[in-house]
Amino acid sequence: MASQSHFINVIFTILFLSVNVFSPSRVSASKALVAKVCSDDAILDHDFCLKALSNAQANAAKSVNQLVDVAMKEAVAKAHTTLNVIVEMMKKPSSPATLEALKTCQNVYKNSIRSFGMISDELSEDATSANYDVSLIGPDAETCIKALAAASVNAPEIANGNHDLQYFSSLGHGMTAKMN
């Protein structure tokens, strides 16, 4: 008798999950939200937006605020990856100019990580400030780009990270633009 009630509980759980969690309407609603956000005129790079928001967390989002949170967490993760590359490069013997450029980039990435991390909380308090603050991250990447160029440092991973900073800044700015 116990095994029969266990079997019924398992069947009920599977049915519940398939109807409520894995429902195609939930997935398509979330994908529709992503598509709507990414096709907005405020989003400058629609392809980047779709790529950045093509993960399980974005598919589970039920609002633009949740999508902003997903995008900013992805931005923090990518910035951390680039910061780790910078830190590792700083450990290697290099010229004073290279070291100075890497320190500049390190500061840019530390500030960017902090800023991206604050956007979601700030958004719930003041969307205008969140929009302004996220828009400042992209231009900060230029500081790193110029420092690397001045020191003639060829670092493709940092260059890719700088592009990511700019893209996520633009994405965050576009997503928060109409929330004020």
C-alpha angles and dihedrals in degrees: 000000000000092000091052092054089045089052091050090050091051092049091047091050092050092049092047093051094045092051099040108027107026095036112143090220091061093049094045091047090054092045089049089053091051091047091049093049094045094048093053115117090236090066107084098190109041094177092052090049092052091047094046091049098045098102138097094263092054091046089055094050117114099186143030089252089059091048090051088052091051092048094048092049089051089049091052091050093050092045090051090053091053092044089055089053090051092049091050091049090051090058091060122083109267142152120280089249091053092047091050091050091049091050089052090051091046090056091047091052095045090052092045092051090051092046096046088048093055098048097084094051092043091050092063090052104037122359092189092058092045090051092049095044095049090049090060094061096071095056089047087063087063088065090060093043092052093045092052092047093049090052092043091237114165106202113153094183091056091044089054089047090052090053089049091052090052094045095046091046090052091045093050091046092050094046094049096040097092097037097084 
